[in-house]
Amino acid sequence: MRVITGEAKGRNLKTLDGLHTRPTAGKVKEAMFSILQFDLEGRRVLDLFAGSGQLGIEALSRGAAECVFVDNDRAALAVARENVTKCGFLDRSKLILGDYAGYLKRGEKFDIVLVDPPYAEKLWKRTLELAARFDTLEFGGIIVVESESKDMLPERVGGLVRGREYGFGRTKLTVYTRSETEEDEGIDGDISGEL
């Protein structure tokens, strides 16, 4: 697994042994950053379910100002720290050991949110609900969700509006943006259950 381009282009990244993490495939990562290529410079990025940190590192390599890496697996976060350090991005990184839901409830704002949860658990649904409720995304910001291609992601979750979807075999990338109008910020019918 390598950094595709930017400051750390070509750097090999360490991955975590075992089945707990699933690194994003190279072609999917390339597509994700083609989508984001004009939106990364100087931006604040959140890499949820960070695993080895490859997505956040790619964002930093391409000019993001800062990335917060969140994972609840101590071993995965240790690998992410090693990779971030190896690429020279530790001063622009925050590594948080904790649950994605607890972190989103802090209400911090980001320009770009990268969501790559374990496919089987369908955590993208609760992630979007919490991001909408706790106002995670700045105006003009983007959330990119990686999921199984068969997953039907909602058109709207609170003030988050689905844009384009991109398919890659078993994997799909779905883009959400924050609605620009004030009246759209309330929680609508897509939010369900106790948060």
N, C-alpha and C positions, 0 to 999 in steps of 0.2 A: 504494500500500500504506500503510495507516494503522494506528495503535494503536487498538484497539476501545474500551477503557474504562480507567478508573483515572487515576492521576496525569498520564499523558502522553496522555490521550484526544484523538484527532483529529490527533495529530502525523503528518505525512507522513514515511515512511521511504524512504531511498534504496535502490534495488536494483542489483545488479551486472549490467552489460551482458553479453550472450552467453548461451550455453546451459549453462555449467558449474553454475549453481545454478538451482533450481526453487522459487520462493517458494510457501509453503503457501497454497492458495486461501482466500479470505476465509471461506467457509461452513465449511470444515474447521477453520480456526483458531478460529472462534466455537464450534464444537462441542467442540474440544479444551479450551478454557477454560471451557466449561460443565461439562465432566467434572471439571475441577480447581478450580472456583470456591471451594470451601470448604476446600481443602487448600493454598493458596498463602501465606496471611498468615504472615510471619516465617520462611518456609522457605528452604532452600538448594537452588538449581536448577542443573542441568547441561543446557546446550543443545549437544548433539553435532551435528556437521554443521551448524554455526550459520548458514552463508551470510551473509545480510545482518543476522542477529541478531533478526529479527522475533519469533520465539517467546519467546526469553529476555527481550526488551524488554517483551513483553506480560505476562510473569510478574512482572517488576519493577514495571510500572505497576499491577498488581493486588495489590501488597503483599509480594512475595517479598523476603527480607532480602538475598539475594545471588544472582548468577548467574555461572556460569563458561561462557564461550562458547568452543567448540573447533572449529577448522576448519583444514584443511591447505592452503587456498588463501590466499595472502598478500593478494591483491586483495579477496577476500570479507571477510577479517578487517578490512581497512582500512575497508571500507564499514560493517561492524558497529560498529567503533569510532566512526566518524562518527555513526552513528545513536544509539548509546548516549550519546555526548556531547551530541548535539542534544536528547535527551530528559531530560538531567540525571541520568543513572544511572551515570556513570563511577565514582563512589566506591563503588558497590555491585556493580561488575562486575570480572571478570578475563577478559582476552582471551588465549587460548592458541593460538599457531600451531603446529599439530602434528597427527599422526595420531590418530584416535579410539581405536585399539587401544592405542597407546602411552600415551595419557592414562588409559584405564580401568585399565591395569596398575599405575598409581600407588596404587590402592587407596583413593582418597578416597571419602568417603561423602556422599550427597545424599538429600534428601527427595523431590525430583521430578527425573526424568530425561526429557528430551524428545529423541526419536530420529526424525530425518527425513532418512534417507540417500538417495542417488540410487536411484531405483526399480530400474533395470536391474541394479545390482550386488548386490542382495539382502544388503546389509551388516547388515540387522537381525539376521540369524542369528548372526553372529560377535559383534555388539554384545551380544546377550542372553547368549551363552555367557561372554563376558568379564565382563559385569556380575555374573553369578552367581558365577563363579570368584573374582573379586577383591572381592566383597562390597560393591558400589557403593551399594546401596540400604539406607537406614535402615529399621528396623522401622516399619511404618505408612506407608512411602513408596510412590510410584507411578512406574512407567515407562509412558510413552505412546509407542507406535511407530506411525509413519505408513508405510504400505506400499500396494502395489497391492491392490485388492480381491480379486484371484484368489490372492494369496499365502496359504498355509496356515501360520499361525504355530503353534508347538507349545503344548500345554496346560501344559507345565511345562519349565523349564530350570533345573536345580539347585534352588535355593531360591526361584526366581521362579515364580509361579503366574499363569496367564492368567485374566483376568476377562472383562469384556464387550468385544464388538467392535461398531464402529459403521461402517456403510457409507455412502459418498457418491460414487456413480458409480464412477469408476476408482480411488478412494482409500478406504482403510480405516484406522481408528484402532483399535488393540488395547491394552488396559490390562493391565499386570502389576503384581502386588504381591509383597512378600516374605513368605514363609511365617512364621507366628508361632511355630512350634515348633522347638526346637533340633535335633531329629533330622532335620528336613527341610533342613538347611543343606548337607549333603554334595552332591557332584556326582553326578548320576544319569545314566541312559542317554541323555538328550538332549544331553549334552555330547560332542562328537566332535572328532577331529582335533587337531592340535598347535596350542597357543595360544602 
